Each structure stands twice: as structure tokens, then as C-alpha cells.
Amino acid sequence: MYPGEYNRNMDYMLLIVRLIGGIFMLTHGWGKLERLLGDDPIKFADPLGVGDATSLVLAVFSEVFCAILLIIGFATRYATIPLILTMLVAAFIVHSGDPFAKQELPILYATIYIVNAVAGAGKYSLDYILFVRKK
């Protein structure tokens, strides 16, 4: 492996992880967004005791807005915070009494978002274009 090859491969992997984590989460959040914008009364899990509507708004913010930010690689490290928190709440509060099979997916998502938080967006992102490349 050549010295520059590692960085290029890492940037490709960060792009793939960002896209998969963001697009897959967006599929979960889209239905919640439709529910939020719909005419039916809001009925949603309230694991933190902040109210059904507030819980739904927080979930939509995380699973739609932050997922889009992750996909395009803008404010990536900040966008992962609500995503990590949402997945940890899902795994350890919402599914606390469920078998591990129900907790496994949100834990896997949280792990993906932790990787994004630690490693950043990589070269193929708006973060890089706006904040790194110009230096």
C-alpha cells in the first residue's frame, strides 16, 4: 500500500458509511415525517416523558434532517449527536424489555454514527469542500 492510498481508501469508506447510515435512517424517518405532517392526532411513543408530539418532532429531526446532513456530509459530527441519542433511546429505553434482536439494529446504527462522529465526514463531503479544502 502506498502512503496516499490509505487516506483515499479511508475517504471512500467514510463516504460509504455516511451514505448507508444516512439513507437507511431516512427510510425510518420518512414515515414519521408523514405522520407528523398528517391530519391524524399524534400517537407516538414518549420514552422520555416530553409528550407524544415532542417525541415525534425529535425523532423526525434526527431521522430525517440529521440523516440528510449525514448523507451530504455537512456538519457531520454535529448531525451524528441526535442520531446517536435517538438510537440509544430506541435500544435501551424503548426496547429495554425486548429481546436483544430488537435492540440490535439501533445499537448497530448508533455504532455507525459513533464512527462518523469520531472519524468525521472524509474528503467526499460538504464539510471538506467548505472547511478543509480552502486551507
N, C-alpha and C positions, 0 to 999 in steps of 0.2 A: 504494500500500500504506500502510495506517495503522500508526502506531507499535506498537500492541499486536498487530497481525496477524502480524508476523514471528515473535514468540515463540509464538503459538498454532500457526502452521504448523510451526514447528520442533518443538514438542512432539508434534504429530501424526506428524511424520516420525520422530522418535526412538522413538515407540511402534511404528510400523510396522517399523522396522529391528530393534528389540528382538524383536518377535513373530516376524518372519520368521527372523532368525538363531537364535533360541531353539527355535522349533518345528521348523525344518528340521534343526537339530543333534540334537534329541531323537529324530528318526526314525533317525538314525545310531547313537545311543547305546542305544536300546531293545533292539536285537538283542544288543548287547554285554552289557547287563544280564541278559538271559535266559541268555546263555552263562555268565555269572559265577554265576548262581543255579542253573544246571542241574547235573545229576549227572555229566556227561561230564568227563573230565580236561581241564584248561585248556590249550589250544593257542592262543597269541596271539603276534603279532609283539613282539619285545623290542628295539626300536631303541636304547634307552639302556643296555642291559645290566643291568637291575634284576630280571629274571626275568619269565617269562610271566604269572604270576598278578598280580604287582605292576603290570606294564604294563597289564593288563586292568582292574584296580581303578582306576588313574589315569585311564584312558580313560573308564570308566563315571562316575567322579566328575565329570570335565569335561563329558562329552557328555550326561549325564542331570542330575545335581544342579546343576551350574553353569548348564546350559541352562534349567532350571526357574527358578532365581533370576533369570536374564535375562528370561524371559517375564513374571514378576510384577514385575520391576523392583526387586528387593531386593538390597542390597549389590552393585549393578550393576557398579561399577568393579572391585571385588574379584573378582566372578564371571567377568569377562572375562579375567583373567590366565591361569587354567588353560586357558580356551578358546583364547586366542591361542597359548600354548605348544604345546598339542596340535596345532593346525593347522599351526604352523611345523615341528614334528617330522614331521607327516604329509607336508608339502610338500617339505621339504629333507633329510630323513633317510630316511623310509620310501620315498618316491618319487624319491629323488635320481638314480637311474639311468634313470628313466622319462621318456618324452616330456613336454613341457610340458602337454599335455592332461590328464595325470594329476595334475600339480601345481596346475593352475589352480583347481580347486574349493577345496582347502584354503587357497590364497592368498586367494581371494575371501572365504571365511569369516573368515580372520584379519583382513582389511581391515574387514569389518563389525564385528568385535569391537573393533578398534582405535578405530573411530568411537565405539562405545558407551563405551569406556574414557575417551576424551578428552571427549566431549560429556556423558556422564552419562545418566541414565535419562529425564530430562524430567519434565514435570508429571504425566503419567498413569502413575504408578508408586508402589510402596510406599515407595521412598526419599523421594519428595516428600511423601507423606502423613505419614510418620513423622518426617522430619527437617527439612523445609523449611517446610511449611505452618504449623506451630505457632509459627514465629518471628514 
